[in-house]
Amino acid sequence: MSTNSSQDDKPNVMVREGNQSDFNYIINSWLEELWNHHPNYLINKNVFNKNYSEIIKKLLSKSHVQVAVDEEDHEHIYGYVIFESINDINIVHWINVKLIFRGFKIAELLMNSVSNFGKTETLITHLPRYLPEKCSTKEVLRKYQLKYDPFIIHRRIHEKT
């Protein structure tokens, strides 16, 4: 891993397209983070994982995946974003950065890898659990011009690819 000697130093990050070998990590981390989010943790974890993993797999089959990785070790994942671009609209389904690497603007780097981000309407289907310090969800949505629409997932997973 090509991080500098201090944990406060920014890791050397590049963004690459996700591939099949990333999907187990993406599915597991997405499920874990989402299950720990209120009120999902009230659902039996096995029931939640069984049902929501199917939704995630359907979304992954229709989506673009961009992965932030170490510049030297392209298998060392720092974070990822899952999104679709449909008719000049971006739909961001999930963005995740490993806890230890938050605060290094990796999420911003990932969002900038989304097709035409900032130039077209961008919907987000899941609200981020962890936000920059002293930022509210409304502030993040406003700053990045995101529109929250959790219901688009249901339309997307039932549409043919």
C-alpha positions in Angstrom: 0.0 0.0 0.0 1.5 3.3 -1.0 0.3 5.5 1.8 2.8 7.8 3.5 4.2 7.1 6.9 1.5 9.1 8.8 -2.2 8.0 8.8 -3.0 11.8 8.4 -1.2 11.8 5.0 -3.4 11.3 2.0 -3.1 7.9 0.3 -2.1 7.7 -3.3 -5.4 7.0 -5.0 -6.5 6.3 -8.5 -10.0 5.4 -9.8 -10.5 2.4 -12.1 -13.6 0.6 -13.5 -14.9 -2.0 -11.2 -14.7 -5.6 -12.2 -16.2 -9.0 -11.2 -13.5 -9.6 -8.7 -14.6 -6.5 -6.7 -18.2 -7.5 -6.5 -18.0 -9.8 -3.3 -16.4 -6.9 -1.4 -18.9 -4.4 -2.8 -21.9 -6.5 -1.9 -20.7 -7.4 1.6 -19.6 -3.9 2.5 -22.9 -2.4 1.1 -25.0 -4.9 3.1 -23.0 -4.3 6.3 -23.2 -0.5 6.1 -26.8 -0.5 5.1 -27.9 -3.0 7.7 -26.2 -0.9 10.4 -28.2 2.1 9.3 -31.4 2.9 11.3 -34.1 1.3 11.0 -32.5 -1.6 9.0 -30.8 -3.0 12.0 -34.2 -3.8 13.4 -34.6 -6.4 10.7 -33.1 -9.9 11.3 -29.7 -9.7 9.7 -30.0 -13.0 7.7 -33.4 -11.9 6.3 -32.1 -8.5 5.4 -28.9 -9.8 3.7 -30.8 -12.5 1.8 -33.4 -10.0 0.4 -31.2 -6.9 -0.1 -28.3 -8.8 -1.7 -30.7 -9.6 -4.5 -31.5 -5.9 -5.0 -27.8 -5.1 -5.0 -27.0 -7.8 -7.5 -29.7 -6.5 -9.9 -28.4 -2.9 -9.5 -24.8 -4.0 -10.1 -25.9 -5.8 -13.3 -27.3 -2.5 -14.6 -24.8 -0.1 -13.2 -21.3 1.4 -13.7 -18.9 0.7 -10.9 -15.9 3.0 -10.2 -13.4 1.9 -7.6 -10.9 4.0 -5.8 -7.7 2.0 -5.3 -4.1 2.3 -4.3 -2.0 3.6 -7.3 0.4 0.7 -7.0 -1.9 -2.1 -5.8 -5.0 -1.9 -7.9 -6.7 -4.6 -5.8 -6.4 -2.5 -2.6 -9.8 -0.9 -2.5 -10.3 2.4 -0.7 -13.9 3.0 -1.8 -16.4 2.7 -4.7 -19.4 4.3 -6.3 -22.3 2.5 -8.1 -24.2 4.5 -10.6 -26.3 4.6 -13.8 -26.5 7.2 -16.5 -29.9 7.2 -18.2 -31.1 9.8 -20.6 -28.8 12.6 -19.2 -29.7 11.7 -15.6 -27.2 10.1 -13.2 -28.5 7.7 -10.6 -26.1 7.1 -7.8 -27.1 4.0 -5.9 -24.3 3.7 -3.4 -21.0 5.3 -2.5 -18.7 4.0 0.1 -15.2 4.8 1.4 -13.5 2.6 4.0 -13.7 4.3 7.4 -9.9 4.6 7.8 -9.7 6.5 4.5 -12.6 9.0 5.1 -11.6 12.6 5.2 -9.2 12.4 2.2 -11.8 13.5 -0.4 -12.0 10.0 -1.9 -15.8 10.2 -2.1 -15.4 13.5 -4.0 -12.9 11.9 -6.3 -15.4 9.0 -6.9 -18.3 11.3 -7.5 -16.2 13.2 -10.1 -15.8 9.9 -11.9 -19.6 9.7 -12.4 -20.5 10.5 -16.0 -21.1 14.3 -16.4 -21.4 14.7 -12.7 -22.3 18.3 -11.9 -23.4 18.9 -15.5 -26.6 16.8 -15.4 -29.3 16.0 -12.9 -28.1 13.5 -10.3 -30.4 11.4 -8.2 -29.2 9.4 -5.2 -31.1 6.3 -4.0 -29.4 5.8 -0.6 -28.4 8.6 1.8 -24.8 8.4 3.0 -24.5 7.3 6.6 -21.2 9.1 7.2 -20.9 12.7 6.3 -18.1 15.2 6.4 -17.7 16.8 9.9 -20.3 19.4 10.7 -22.3 18.7 7.5 -26.0 17.8 7.5 -27.5 15.5 4.9 -29.3 18.6 3.5 -26.0 20.4 3.1 -24.4 17.5 1.3 -27.4 17.1 -1.0 -27.3 20.9 -1.8 -23.5 21.1 -2.1 -23.4 18.3 -4.7 -26.8 19.1 -6.3 -28.1 15.7 -5.5 -31.8 14.8 -5.4 -32.8 12.0 -3.0 -35.2 9.5 -4.6 -35.2 6.1 -2.9 -38.1 4.9 -4.9 -36.2 4.8 -8.2 -34.6 1.6 -7.0 -37.9 -0.3 -7.3 -38.4 0.9 -10.9 -34.8 0.1 -11.8 -34.7 -3.5 -10.5 -38.0 -4.4 -12.2 -37.0 -2.9 -15.6 -35.4 -5.1 -18.2 -31.7 -4.5 -18.7 
